[in-house]
């Protein structure tokens, strides 16, 4: 997967931030009000070439207590 792919960058930052909080995917999905299956697809390398919305990124960032723009940093 190309690290220039914005979906890849965001998905890996979500995963990193989740792990820093010590949260499972289930916990983050519940806090973000999205399905666990959807979060798994976002976080996996095979799923990150799929589109997910800015609304979803916003929900995840809010749940993690971070600024959404932080998820876009390479």
N, CA, C, O and CB atoms as a CASP TS submission, in Angstrom:
PFRMAT TS
TARGET T0000
AUTHOR 0000-0000-0000
METHOD Language model
MODEL 1
PARENT N/A
ATOM      1  N   UNK     1       0.846  -1.175   0.000  1.00  0.00           N
ATOM      2  CA  UNK     1       0.000   0.000   0.000  1.00  0.00           C
ATOM      3  C   UNK     1       0.891   1.238   0.000  1.00  0.00           C
ATOM      4  O   UNK     1       1.889   1.294   0.718  1.00  0.00           O
ATOM      5  CB  UNK     1      -0.962  -0.002   1.220  1.00  0.00           C
ATOM      6  N   UNK     2       0.534   2.195  -0.783  1.00  0.00           N
ATOM      7  CA  UNK     2       1.293   3.420  -0.950  1.00  0.00           C
ATOM      8  C   UNK     2       1.026   4.377   0.206  1.00  0.00           C
ATOM      9  O   UNK     2      -0.126   4.708   0.489  1.00  0.00           O
ATOM     10  CB  UNK     2       0.951   4.083  -2.283  1.00  0.00           C
ATOM     11  N   UNK     3       2.088   4.823   0.874  1.00  0.00           N
ATOM     12  CA  UNK     3       1.928   5.736   2.002  1.00  0.00           C
ATOM     13  C   UNK     3       1.456   7.114   1.575  1.00  0.00           C
ATOM     14  O   UNK     3       1.127   7.936   2.429  1.00  0.00           O
ATOM     15  CB  UNK     3       3.225   5.861   2.751  1.00  0.00           C
ATOM     16  N   UNK     4       1.414   7.390   0.278  1.00  0.00           N
ATOM     17  CA  UNK     4       0.871   8.646  -0.217  1.00  0.00           C
ATOM     18  C   UNK     4      -0.649   8.582  -0.339  1.00  0.00           C
ATOM     19  O   UNK     4      -1.303   9.604  -0.547  1.00  0.00           O
ATOM     20  CB  UNK     4       1.493   8.995  -1.566  1.00  0.00           C
ATOM     21  N   UNK     5      -1.204   7.390  -0.210  1.00  0.00           N
ATOM     22  CA  UNK     5      -2.648   7.217  -0.258  1.00  0.00           C
ATOM     23  C   UNK     5      -3.241   7.804   1.024  1.00  0.00           C
ATOM     24  O   UNK     5      -2.942   7.327   2.119  1.00  0.00           O
ATOM     25  CB  UNK     5      -3.036   5.708  -0.425  1.00  0.00           C
ATOM     26  N   UNK     6      -4.067   8.821   0.894  1.00  0.00           N
ATOM     27  CA  UNK     6      -4.614   9.519   2.052  1.00  0.00           C
ATOM     28  C   UNK     6      -5.448   8.589   2.937  1.00  0.00           C
ATOM     29  O   UNK     6      -5.411   8.706   4.162  1.00  0.00           O
ATOM     30  CB  UNK     6      -5.462  10.697   1.595  1.00  0.00           C
ATOM     31  N   UNK     7      -6.184   7.683   2.337  1.00  0.00           N
ATOM     32  CA  UNK     7      -6.976   6.736   3.123  1.00  0.00           C
ATOM     33  C   UNK     7      -6.069   5.843   3.973  1.00  0.00           C
ATOM     34  O   UNK     7      -6.400   5.508   5.110  1.00  0.00           O
ATOM     35  CB  UNK     7      -7.857   5.873   2.197  1.00  0.00           C
ATOM     36  N   UNK     8      -4.932   5.465   3.409  1.00  0.00           N
ATOM     37  CA  UNK     8      -3.978   4.645   4.149  1.00  0.00           C
ATOM     38  C   UNK     8      -3.420   5.422   5.349  1.00  0.00           C
ATOM     39  O   UNK     8      -3.351   4.899   6.461  1.00  0.00           O
ATOM     40  CB  UNK     8      -2.830   4.187   3.222  1.00  0.00           C
ATOM     41  N   UNK     9      -3.031   6.660   5.108  1.00  0.00           N
ATOM     42  CA  UNK     9      -2.480   7.499   6.176  1.00  0.00           C
ATOM     43  C   UNK     9      -3.494   7.652   7.300  1.00  0.00           C
ATOM     44  O   UNK     9      -3.161   7.460   8.470  1.00  0.00           O
ATOM     45  CB  UNK     9      -2.073   8.885   5.629  1.00  0.00           C
ATOM     46  N   UNK    10      -4.713   7.992   6.959  1.00  0.00           N
ATOM     47  CA  UNK    10      -5.756   8.182   7.971  1.00  0.00           C
ATOM     48  C   UNK    10      -6.025   6.879   8.715  1.00  0.00           C
ATOM     49  O   UNK    10      -6.135   6.878   9.941  1.00  0.00           O
ATOM     50  CB  UNK    10      -7.054   8.702   7.321  1.00  0.00           C
ATOM     51  N   UNK    11      -6.130   5.782   7.993  1.00  0.00           N
ATOM     52  CA  UNK    11      -6.452   4.510   8.641  1.00  0.00           C
ATOM     53  C   UNK    11      -5.358   4.085   9.615  1.00  0.00           C
ATOM     54  O   UNK    11      -5.652   3.569  10.693  1.00  0.00           O
ATOM     55  CB  UNK    11      -6.665   3.422   7.593  1.00  0.00           C
ATOM     56  N   UNK    12      -4.105   4.299   9.242  1.00  0.00           N
ATOM     57  CA  UNK    12      -3.013   3.925  10.134  1.00  0.00           C
ATOM     58  C   UNK    12      -2.925   4.859  11.347  1.00  0.00           C
ATOM     59  O   UNK    12      -2.556   4.426  12.439  1.00  0.00           O
ATOM     60  CB  UNK    12      -1.691   3.933   9.372  1.00  0.00           C
ATOM     61  N   UNK    13      -3.261   6.130  11.155  1.00  0.00           N
ATOM     62  CA  UNK    13      -3.296   7.062  12.286  1.00  0.00           C
ATOM     63  C   UNK    13      -4.433   6.737  13.247  1.00  0.00           C
ATOM     64  O   UNK    13      -4.277   6.873  14.461  1.00  0.00           O
ATOM     65  CB  UNK    13      -3.436   8.496  11.786  1.00  0.00           C
ATOM     66  N   UNK    14      -5.565   6.314  12.719  1.00  0.00           N
ATOM     67  CA  UNK    14      -6.678   5.891  13.577  1.00  0.00           C
ATOM     68  C   UNK    14      -6.225   4.704  14.418  1.00  0.00           C
ATOM     69  O   UNK    14      -6.421   4.681  15.633  1.00  0.00           O
ATOM     70  CB  UNK    14      -7.941   5.520  12.727  1.00  0.00           C
ATOM     71  N   UNK    15      -5.632   3.744  13.777  1.00  0.00           N
ATOM     72  CA  UNK    15      -5.161   2.541  14.488  1.00  0.00           C
ATOM     73  C   UNK    15      -4.135   2.905  15.567  1.00  0.00           C
ATOM     74  O   UNK    15      -4.199   2.411  16.693  1.00  0.00           O
ATOM     75  CB  UNK    15      -4.541   1.531  13.489  1.00  0.00           C
ATOM     76  N   UNK    16      -3.197   3.772  15.205  1.00  0.00           N
ATOM     77  CA  UNK    16      -2.160   4.195  16.147  1.00  0.00           C
ATOM     78  C   UNK    16      -2.769   4.903  17.357  1.00  0.00           C
ATOM     79  O   UNK    16      -2.416   4.601  18.497  1.00  0.00           O
ATOM     80  CB  UNK    16      -1.151   5.119  15.450  1.00  0.00           C
ATOM     81  N   UNK    17      -3.675   5.835  17.112  1.00  0.00           N
ATOM     82  CA  UNK    17      -4.298   6.592  18.200  1.00  0.00           C
ATOM     83  C   UNK    17      -5.148   5.682  19.094  1.00  0.00           C
ATOM     84  O   UNK    17      -5.182   5.852  20.313  1.00  0.00           O
ATOM     85  CB  UNK    17      -5.164   7.728  17.630  1.00  0.00           C
ATOM     86  N   UNK    18      -5.821   4.729  18.484  1.00  0.00           N
ATOM     87  CA  UNK    18      -6.629   3.773  19.251  1.00  0.00           C
ATOM     88  C   UNK    18      -5.733   2.959  20.180  1.00  0.00           C
ATOM     89  O   UNK    18      -6.046   2.771  21.355  1.00  0.00           O
ATOM     90  CB  UNK    18      -7.418   2.832  18.302  1.00  0.00           C
ATOM     91  N   UNK    19      -4.631   2.489  19.645  1.00  0.00           N
ATOM     92  CA  UNK    19      -3.713   1.675  20.449  1.00  0.00           C
ATOM     93  C   UNK    19      -3.055   2.498  21.556  1.00  0.00           C
ATOM     94  O   UNK    19      -2.821   1.988  22.652  1.00  0.00           O
ATOM     95  CB  UNK    19      -2.638   1.052  19.555  1.00  0.00           C
ATOM     96  N   UNK    20      -2.754   3.775  21.275  1.00  0.00           N
ATOM     97  CA  UNK    20      -2.183   4.649  22.304  1.00  0.00           C
ATOM     98  C   UNK    20      -3.132   4.808  23.490  1.00  0.00           C
ATOM     99  O   UNK    20      -2.691   4.947  24.631  1.00  0.00           O
ATOM    100  CB  UNK    20      -1.853   6.023  21.711  1.00  0.00           C
ATOM    101  N   UNK    21      -4.430   4.788  23.216  1.00  0.00           N
ATOM    102  CA  UNK    21      -5.417   4.877  24.291  1.00  0.00           C
ATOM    103  C   UNK    21      -5.645   3.527  24.961  1.00  0.00           C
ATOM    104  O   UNK    21      -6.292   3.449  26.005  1.00  0.00           O
ATOM    105  CB  UNK    21      -6.736   5.416  23.750  1.00  0.00           C
ATOM    106  N   UNK    22      -5.114   2.469  24.362  1.00  0.00           N
ATOM    107  CA  UNK    22      -5.310   1.136  24.917  1.00  0.00           C
ATOM    108  C   UNK    22      -6.699   0.582  24.642  1.00  0.00           C
ATOM    109  O   UNK    22      -7.188  -0.289  25.361  1.00  0.00           O
ATOM    110  CB  UNK    22      -5.062   1.160  26.397  1.00  0.00           C
ATOM    111  N   UNK    23      -7.327   1.098  23.594  1.00  0.00           N
ATOM    112  CA  UNK    23      -8.685   0.688  23.253  1.00  0.00           C
ATOM    113  C   UNK    23      -8.671  -0.437  22.231  1.00  0.00           C
ATOM    114  O   UNK    23      -7.773  -0.538  21.395  1.00  0.00           O
ATOM    115  CB  UNK    23      -9.485   1.876  22.718  1.00  0.00           C
ATOM    116  N   UNK    24      -9.692  -1.279  22.322  1.00  0.00           N
ATOM    117  CA  UNK    24      -9.934  -2.291  21.300  1.00  0.00           C
ATOM    118  C   UNK    24     -10.723  -1.646  20.164  1.00  0.00           C
ATOM    119  O   UNK    24     -11.231  -0.532  20.295  1.00  0.00           O
ATOM    120  CB  UNK    24     -10.698  -3.525  21.891  1.00  0.00           C
ATOM    121  N   UNK    25     -10.814  -2.360  19.062  1.00  0.00           N
ATOM    122  CA  UNK    25     -11.650  -1.865  17.967  1.00  0.00           C
ATOM    123  C   UNK    25     -13.107  -1.783  18.410  1.00  0.00           C
ATOM    124  O   UNK    25     -13.837  -0.882  17.999  1.00  0.00           O
ATOM    125  CB  UNK    25     -11.517  -2.773  16.724  1.00  0.00           C
ATOM    126  N   UNK    26     -13.520  -2.715  19.238  1.00  0.00           N
ATOM    127  CA  UNK    26     -14.905  -2.713  19.731  1.00  0.00           C
ATOM    128  C   UNK    26     -15.179  -1.440  20.528  1.00  0.00           C
ATOM    129  O   UNK    26     -16.207  -0.792  20.338  1.00  0.00           O
ATOM    130  CB  UNK    26     -15.179  -3.964  20.606  1.00  0.00           C
ATOM    131  N   UNK    27     -14.262  -1.089  21.415  1.00  0.00           N
ATOM    132  CA  UNK    27     -14.417   0.113  22.246  1.00  0.00           C
ATOM    133  C   UNK    27     -14.493   1.362  21.377  1.00  0.00           C
ATOM    134  O   UNK    27     -15.378   2.196  21.570  1.00  0.00           O
ATOM    135  CB  UNK    27     -13.249   0.236  23.248  1.00  0.00           C
ATOM    136  N   UNK    28     -13.573   1.499  20.421  1.00  0.00           N
ATOM    137  CA  UNK    28     -13.584   2.678  19.557  1.00  0.00           C
ATOM    138  C   UNK    28     -14.845   2.728  18.706  1.00  0.00           C
ATOM    139  O   UNK    28     -15.428   3.798  18.526  1.00  0.00           O
ATOM    140  CB  UNK    28     -12.350   2.690  18.662  1.00  0.00           C
ATOM    141  N   UNK    29     -15.264   1.602  18.189  1.00  0.00           N
ATOM    142  CA  UNK    29     -16.484   1.568  17.388  1.00  0.00           C
ATOM    143  C   UNK    29     -17.685   2.013  18.219  1.00  0.00           C
ATOM    144  O   UNK    29     -18.520   2.787  17.751  1.00  0.00           O
ATOM    145  CB  UNK    29     -16.720   0.156  16.825  1.00  0.00           C
ATOM    146  N   UNK    30     -17.763   1.521  19.448  1.00  0.00           N
ATOM    147  CA  UNK    30     -18.880   1.913  20.323  1.00  0.00           C
ATOM    148  C   UNK    30     -18.830   3.409  20.627  1.00  0.00           C
ATOM    149  O   UNK    30     -19.856   4.087  20.572  1.00  0.00           O
ATOM    150  CB  UNK    30     -18.847   1.105  21.641  1.00  0.00           C
ATOM    151  N   UNK    31     -17.652   3.924  20.944  1.00  0.00           N
ATOM    152  CA  UNK    31     -17.502   5.345  21.273  1.00  0.00           C
ATOM    153  C   UNK    31     -17.755   6.244  20.060  1.00  0.00           C
ATOM    154  O   UNK    31     -18.180   7.390  20.207  1.00  0.00           O
ATOM    155  CB  UNK    31     -16.102   5.608  21.827  1.00  0.00           C
ATOM    156  N   UNK    32     -17.493   5.720  18.870  1.00  0.00           N
ATOM    157  CA  UNK    32     -17.661   6.487  17.632  1.00  0.00           C
ATOM    158  C   UNK    32     -19.047   6.322  17.018  1.00  0.00           C
ATOM    159  O   UNK    32     -19.414   7.031  16.081  1.00  0.00           O
ATOM    160  CB  UNK    32     -16.614   6.072  16.626  1.00  0.00           C
ATOM    161  N   UNK    33     -19.797   5.388  17.554  1.00  0.00           N
ATOM    162  CA  UNK    33     -21.125   5.079  17.022  1.00  0.00           C
ATOM    163  C   UNK    33     -21.057   4.605  15.563  1.00  0.00           C
ATOM    164  O   UNK    33     -21.868   4.998  14.724  1.00  0.00           O
ATOM    165  CB  UNK    33     -22.031   6.310  17.129  1.00  0.00           C
ATOM    166  N   UNK    34     -20.060   3.747  15.287  1.00  0.00           N
ATOM    167  CA  UNK    34     -19.968   3.087  13.991  1.00  0.00           C
ATOM    168  C   UNK    34     -19.836   1.591  14.255  1.00  0.00           C
ATOM    169  O   UNK    34     -19.542   1.184  15.379  1.00  0.00           O
ATOM    170  CB  UNK    34     -18.755   3.634  13.141  1.00  0.00           C
ATOM    171  N   UNK    35     -20.048   0.783  13.243  1.00  0.00           N
ATOM    172  CA  UNK    35     -19.989  -0.661  13.449  1.00  0.00           C
ATOM    173  C   UNK    35     -18.539  -1.135  13.563  1.00  0.00           C
ATOM    174  O   UNK    35     -17.626  -0.540  12.989  1.00  0.00           O
ATOM    175  CB  UNK    35     -20.701  -1.395  12.301  1.00  0.00           C
ATOM    176  N   UNK    36     -18.355  -2.196  14.302  1.00  0.00           N
ATOM    177  CA  UNK    36     -17.034  -2.791  14.466  1.00  0.00           C
ATOM    178  C   UNK    36     -16.504  -3.253  13.118  1.00  0.00           C
ATOM    179  O   UNK    36     -15.329  -3.057  12.808  1.00  0.00           O
ATOM    180  CB  UNK    36     -17.082  -3.967  15.462  1.00  0.00           C
ATOM    181  N   UNK    37     -17.365  -3.866  12.318  1.00  0.00           N
ATOM    182  CA  UNK    37     -16.938  -4.344  10.995  1.00  0.00           C
ATOM    183  C   UNK    37     -16.440  -3.196  10.124  1.00  0.00           C
ATOM    184  O   UNK    37     -15.457  -3.340   9.397  1.00  0.00           O
ATOM    185  CB  UNK    37     -18.092  -5.070  10.291  1.00  0.00           C
ATOM    186  N   UNK    38     -17.125  -2.053  10.201  1.00  0.00           N
ATOM    187  CA  UNK    38     -16.716  -0.892   9.413  1.00  0.00           C
ATOM    188  C   UNK    38     -15.362  -0.384   9.895  1.00  0.00           C
ATOM    189  O   UNK    38     -14.497  -0.070   9.078  1.00  0.00           O
ATOM    190  CB  UNK    38     -17.776   0.229   9.499  1.00  0.00           C
ATOM    191  N   UNK    39     -15.164  -0.298  11.211  1.00  0.00           N
ATOM    192  CA  UNK    39     -13.886   0.149  11.750  1.00  0.00           C
ATOM    193  C   UNK    39     -12.771  -0.812  11.348  1.00  0.00           C
ATOM    194  O   UNK    39     -11.671  -0.376  11.006  1.00  0.00           O
ATOM    195  CB  UNK    39     -13.960   0.272  13.279  1.00  0.00           C
ATOM    196  N   UNK    40     -13.043  -2.101  11.386  1.00  0.00           N
ATOM    197  CA  UNK    40     -12.035  -3.084  10.969  1.00  0.00           C
ATOM    198  C   UNK    40     -11.632  -2.857   9.518  1.00  0.00           C
ATOM    199  O   UNK    40     -10.452  -2.939   9.178  1.00  0.00           O
ATOM    200  CB  UNK    40     -12.567  -4.520  11.152  1.00  0.00           C
ATOM    201  N   UNK    41     -12.607  -2.572   8.664  1.00  0.00           N
ATOM    202  CA  UNK    41     -12.312  -2.316   7.252  1.00  0.00           C
ATOM    203  C   UNK    41     -11.486  -1.052   7.089  1.00  0.00           C
ATOM    204  O   UNK    41     -10.581  -1.001   6.256  1.00  0.00           O
ATOM    205  CB  UNK    41     -13.607  -2.201   6.443  1.00  0.00           C
ATOM    206  N   UNK    42     -11.794  -0.030   7.885  1.00  0.00           N
ATOM    207  CA  UNK    42     -11.036   1.216   7.804  1.00  0.00           C
ATOM    208  C   UNK    42      -9.587   0.984   8.208  1.00  0.00           C
ATOM    209  O   UNK    42      -8.671   1.486   7.557  1.00  0.00           O
ATOM    210  CB  UNK    42     -11.671   2.296   8.696  1.00  0.00           C
ATOM    211  N   UNK    43      -9.376   0.229   9.274  1.00  0.00           N
ATOM    212  CA  UNK    43      -8.033   0.040   9.817  1.00  0.00           C
ATOM    213  C   UNK    43      -7.166  -0.952   9.047  1.00  0.00           C
ATOM    214  O   UNK    43      -5.942  -0.911   9.170  1.00  0.00           O
ATOM    215  CB  UNK    43      -8.138  -0.408  11.223  1.00  0.00           C
ATOM    216  N   UNK    44      -7.758  -1.826   8.268  1.00  0.00           N
ATOM    217  CA  UNK    44      -6.956  -2.830   7.572  1.00  0.00           C
ATOM    218  C   UNK    44      -6.382  -2.274   6.278  1.00  0.00           C
ATOM    219  O   UNK    44      -6.976  -1.410   5.632  1.00  0.00           O
ATOM    220  CB  UNK    44      -7.794  -4.071   7.281  1.00  0.00           C
ATOM    221  N   UNK    45      -5.225  -2.784   5.920  1.00  0.00           N
ATOM    222  CA  UNK    45      -4.575  -2.331   4.695  1.00  0.00           C
ATOM    223  C   UNK    45      -5.427  -2.635   3.468  1.00  0.00           C
ATOM    224  O   UNK    45      -5.448  -1.861   2.511  1.00  0.00           O
ATOM    225  CB  UNK    45      -3.204  -2.982   4.554  1.00  0.00           C
ATOM    226  N   UNK    46      -6.123  -3.758   3.502  1.00  0.00           N
ATOM    227  CA  UNK    46      -6.938  -4.115   2.344  1.00  0.00           C
ATOM    228  C   UNK    46      -8.176  -3.241   2.237  1.00  0.00           C
ATOM    229  O   UNK    46      -8.715  -3.053   1.147  1.00  0.00           O
ATOM    230  CB  UNK    46      -7.344  -5.575   2.416  1.00  0.00           C
ATOM    231  N   UNK    47      -8.626  -2.709   3.359  1.00  0.00           N
ATOM    232  CA  UNK    47      -9.849  -1.912   3.347  1.00  0.00           C
ATOM    233  C   UNK    47      -9.621  -0.433   3.193  1.00  0.00           C
ATOM    234  O   UNK    47     -10.562   0.308   2.912  1.00  0.00           O
ATOM    235  CB  UNK    47     -10.605  -2.147   4.583  1.00  0.00           C
ATOM    236  N   UNK    48      -8.389   0.021   3.369  1.00  0.00           N
ATOM    237  CA  UNK    48      -8.173   1.455   3.392  1.00  0.00           C
ATOM    238  C   UNK    48      -8.157   2.088   2.009  1.00  0.00           C
ATOM    239  O   UNK    48      -8.058   3.310   1.893  1.00  0.00           O
ATOM    240  CB  UNK    48      -6.894   1.753   4.085  1.00  0.00           C
ATOM    241  N   UNK    49      -8.254   1.283   0.964  1.00  0.00           N
ATOM    242  CA  UNK    49      -8.393   1.879  -0.358  1.00  0.00           C
ATOM    243  C   UNK    49      -9.863   2.180  -0.653  1.00  0.00           C
ATOM    244  O   UNK    49     -10.201   2.739  -1.696  1.00  0.00           O
ATOM    245  CB  UNK    49      -7.808   0.946  -1.434  1.00  0.00           C
ATOM    246  N   UNK    50     -10.725   1.798   0.286  1.00  0.00           N
ATOM    247  CA  UNK    50     -12.147   2.108   0.173  1.00  0.00           C
ATOM    248  C   UNK    50     -12.376   3.492   0.750  1.00  0.00           C
ATOM    249  O   UNK    50     -11.609   3.959   1.591  1.00  0.00           O
ATOM    250  CB  UNK    50     -13.028   1.042   0.902  1.00  0.00           C
ATOM    251  N   UNK    51     -13.419   4.135   0.301  1.00  0.00           N
ATOM    252  CA  UNK    51     -13.694   5.473   0.784  1.00  0.00           C
ATOM    253  C   UNK    51     -14.457   5.434   2.097  1.00  0.00           C
ATOM    254  O   UNK    51     -15.364   4.622   2.279  1.00  0.00           O
ATOM    255  CB  UNK    51     -14.472   6.260  -0.253  1.00  0.00           C
ATOM    256  N   UNK    52     -14.084   6.309   2.999  1.00  0.00           N
ATOM    257  CA  UNK    52     -14.869   6.546   4.195  1.00  0.00           C
ATOM    258  C   UNK    52     -15.007   8.058   4.314  1.00  0.00           C
ATOM    259  O   UNK    52     -14.147   8.814   3.863  1.00  0.00           O
ATOM    260  CB  UNK    52     -14.202   5.905   5.483  1.00  0.00           C
ATOM    261  N   UNK    53     -16.100   8.480   4.927  1.00  0.00           N
ATOM    262  CA  UNK    53     -16.448   9.894   4.894  1.00  0.00           C
ATOM    263  C   UNK    53     -15.712  10.720   5.941  1.00  0.00           C
ATOM    264  O   UNK    53     -15.174  10.199   6.918  1.00  0.00           O
ATOM    265  CB  UNK    53     -17.922  10.051   5.083  1.00  0.00           C
ATOM    266  N   UNK    54     -15.711  12.017   5.702  1.00  0.00           N
ATOM    267  CA  UNK    54     -15.156  12.945   6.682  1.00  0.00           C
ATOM    268  C   UNK    54     -15.987  12.918   7.958  1.00  0.00           C
ATOM    269  O   UNK    54     -15.460  13.138   9.049  1.00  0.00           O
ATOM    270  CB  UNK    54     -15.096  14.372   6.109  1.00  0.00           C
ATOM    271  N   UNK    55     -17.267  12.654   7.826  1.00  0.00           N
ATOM    272  CA  UNK    55     -18.132  12.521   8.995  1.00  0.00           C
ATOM    273  C   UNK    55     -17.646  11.369   9.874  1.00  0.00           C
ATOM    274  O   UNK    55     -17.594  11.492  11.098  1.00  0.00           O
ATOM    275  CB  UNK    55     -19.603  12.293   8.565  1.00  0.00           C
ATOM    276  N   UNK    56     -17.295  10.266   9.251  1.00  0.00           N
ATOM    277  CA  UNK    56     -16.780   9.111   9.995  1.00  0.00           C
ATOM    278  C   UNK    56     -15.455   9.454  10.661  1.00  0.00           C
ATOM    279  O   UNK    56     -15.239   9.107  11.822  1.00  0.00           O
ATOM    280  CB  UNK    56     -16.607   7.896   9.062  1.00  0.00           C
ATOM    281  N   UNK    57     -14.576  10.124   9.948  1.00  0.00           N
ATOM    282  CA  UNK    57     -13.298  10.539  10.520  1.00  0.00           C
ATOM    283  C   UNK    57     -13.544  11.456  11.715  1.00  0.00           C
ATOM    284  O   UNK    57     -12.871  11.345  12.740  1.00  0.00           O
ATOM    285  CB  UNK    57     -12.422  11.252   9.456  1.00  0.00           C
ATOM    286  N   UNK    58     -14.505  12.354  11.581  1.00  0.00           N
ATOM    287  CA  UNK    58     -14.844  13.263  12.673  1.00  0.00           C
ATOM    288  C   UNK    58     -15.360  12.537  13.901  1.00  0.00           C
ATOM    289  O   UNK    58     -14.998  12.879  15.027  1.00  0.00           O
ATOM    290  CB  UNK    58     -15.870  14.259  12.212  1.00  0.00           C
ATOM    291  N   UNK    59     -16.203  11.538  13.690  1.00  0.00           N
ATOM    292  CA  UNK    59     -16.732  10.749  14.809  1.00  0.00           C
ATOM    293  C   UNK    59     -15.616  10.008  15.536  1.00  0.00           C
ATOM    294  O   UNK    59     -15.584   9.953  16.766  1.00  0.00           O
ATOM    295  CB  UNK    59     -17.785   9.751  14.309  1.00  0.00           C
ATOM    296  N   UNK    60     -14.714   9.446  14.764  1.00  0.00           N
ATOM    297  CA  UNK    60     -13.600   8.694  15.351  1.00  0.00           C
ATOM    298  C   UNK    60     -12.669   9.630  16.119  1.00  0.00           C
ATOM    299  O   UNK    60     -12.254   9.323  17.237  1.00  0.00           O
ATOM    300  CB  UNK    60     -12.814   7.942  14.252  1.00  0.00           C
ATOM    301  N   UNK    61     -12.346  10.766  15.518  1.00  0.00           N
ATOM    302  CA  UNK    61     -11.462  11.735  16.179  1.00  0.00           C
ATOM    303  C   UNK    61     -12.088  12.239  17.475  1.00  0.00           C
ATOM    304  O   UNK    61     -11.401  12.365  18.489  1.00  0.00           O
ATOM    305  CB  UNK    61     -11.159  12.921  15.240  1.00  0.00           C
ATOM    306  N   UNK    62     -13.374  12.525  17.446  1.00  0.00           N
ATOM    307  CA  UNK    62     -14.066  13.002  18.646  1.00  0.00           C
ATOM    308  C   UNK    62     -13.997  11.942  19.748  1.00  0.00           C
ATOM    309  O   UNK    62     -13.723  12.258  20.906  1.00  0.00           O
ATOM    310  CB  UNK    62     -15.543  13.353  18.324  1.00  0.00           C
ATOM    311  N   UNK    63     -14.246  10.700  19.384  1.00  0.00           N
ATOM    312  CA  UNK    63     -14.193   9.605  20.358  1.00  0.00           C
ATOM    313  C   UNK    63     -12.792   9.468  20.951  1.00  0.00           C
ATOM    314  O   UNK    63     -12.639   9.178  22.137  1.00  0.00           O
ATOM    315  CB  UNK    63     -14.620   8.281  19.702  1.00  0.00           C
ATOM    316  N   UNK    64     -11.772   9.676  20.119  1.00  0.00           N
ATOM    317  CA  UNK    64     -10.388   9.565  20.571  1.00  0.00           C
ATOM    318  C   UNK    64      -9.922  10.810  21.324  1.00  0.00           C
ATOM    319  O   UNK    64      -8.877  10.794  21.974  1.00  0.00           O
ATOM    320  CB  UNK    64      -9.478   9.314  19.387  1.00  0.00           C
ATOM    321  N   UNK    65     -10.702  11.884  21.231  1.00  0.00           N
ATOM    322  CA  UNK    65     -10.345  13.122  21.908  1.00  0.00           C
ATOM    323  C   UNK    65      -9.213  13.871  21.230  1.00  0.00           C
ATOM    324  O   UNK    65      -8.409  14.531  21.888  1.00  0.00           O
ATOM    325  CB  UNK    65      -9.970  12.834  23.320  1.00  0.00           C
ATOM    326  N   UNK    66      -9.157  13.762  19.905  1.00  0.00           N
ATOM    327  CA  UNK    66      -8.111  14.446  19.144  1.00  0.00           C
ATOM    328  C   UNK    66      -8.741  15.305  18.055  1.00  0.00           C
ATOM    329  O   UNK    66      -9.918  15.150  17.730  1.00  0.00           O
ATOM    330  CB  UNK    66      -7.123  13.427  18.526  1.00  0.00           C
ATOM    331  N   UNK    67      -7.954  16.201  17.500  1.00  0.00           N
ATOM    332  CA  UNK    67      -8.394  17.032  16.389  1.00  0.00           C
ATOM    333  C   UNK    67      -8.388  16.167  15.125  1.00  0.00           C
ATOM    334  O   UNK    67      -7.406  15.470  14.869  1.00  0.00           O
ATOM    335  CB  UNK    67      -7.473  18.300  16.221  1.00  0.00           C
ATOM    336  N   UNK    68      -9.454  16.199  14.339  1.00  0.00           N
ATOM    337  CA  UNK    68      -9.489  15.374  13.121  1.00  0.00           C
ATOM    338  C   UNK    68      -8.291  15.587  12.203  1.00  0.00           C
ATOM    339  O   UNK    68      -7.851  14.654  11.533  1.00  0.00           O
ATOM    340  CB  UNK    68     -10.750  15.658  12.355  1.00  0.00           C
ATOM    341  N   UNK    69      -7.762  16.805  12.167  1.00  0.00           N
ATOM    342  CA  UNK    69      -6.623  17.064  11.269  1.00  0.00           C
ATOM    343  C   UNK    69      -5.402  16.232  11.646  1.00  0.00           C
ATOM    344  O   UNK    69      -4.552  15.957  10.799  1.00  0.00           O
ATOM    345  CB  UNK    69      -6.258  18.551  11.292  1.00  0.00           C
ATOM    346  N   UNK    70      -5.312  15.829  12.917  1.00  0.00           N
ATOM    347  CA  UNK    70      -4.179  15.010  13.341  1.00  0.00           C
ATOM    348  C   UNK    70      -4.161  13.648  12.657  1.00  0.00           C
ATOM    349  O   UNK    70      -3.111  13.012  12.562  1.00  0.00           O
ATOM    350  CB  UNK    70      -4.207  14.825  14.841  1.00  0.00           C
ATOM    351  N   UNK    71      -5.306  13.204  12.188  1.00  0.00           N
ATOM    352  CA  UNK    71      -5.388  11.905  11.517  1.00  0.00           C
ATOM    353  C   UNK    71      -4.868  11.964  10.081  1.00  0.00           C
ATOM    354  O   UNK    71      -4.686  10.927   9.444  1.00  0.00           O
ATOM    355  CB  UNK    71      -6.825  11.408  11.521  1.00  0.00           C
ATOM    356  N   UNK    72      -4.629  13.173   9.573  1.00  0.00           N
ATOM    357  CA  UNK    72      -4.181  13.324   8.197  1.00  0.00           C
ATOM    358  C   UNK    72      -2.668  13.528   8.076  1.00  0.00           C
ATOM    359  O   UNK    72      -2.146  13.653   6.968  1.00  0.00           O
ATOM    360  CB  UNK    72      -4.898  14.481   7.561  1.00  0.00           C
ATOM    361  N   UNK    73      -1.970  13.562   9.206  1.00  0.00           N
ATOM    362  CA  UNK    73      -0.515  13.769   9.178  1.00  0.00           C
ATOM    363  C   UNK    73       0.228  12.510   8.781  1.00  0.00           C
ATOM    364  O   UNK    73      -0.033  11.433   9.317  1.00  0.00           O
ATOM    365  CB  UNK    73      -0.023  14.242  10.535  1.00  0.00           C
ATOM    366  N   UNK    74       1.151  12.641   7.843  1.00  0.00           N
ATOM    367  CA  UNK    74       1.960  11.495   7.414  1.00  0.00           C
ATOM    368  C   UNK    74       2.965  11.142   8.475  1.00  0.00           C
ATOM    369  O   UNK    74       3.742  10.203   8.303  1.00  0.00           O
ATOM    370  CB  UNK    74       2.673  11.786   6.090  1.00  0.00           C
TER
END
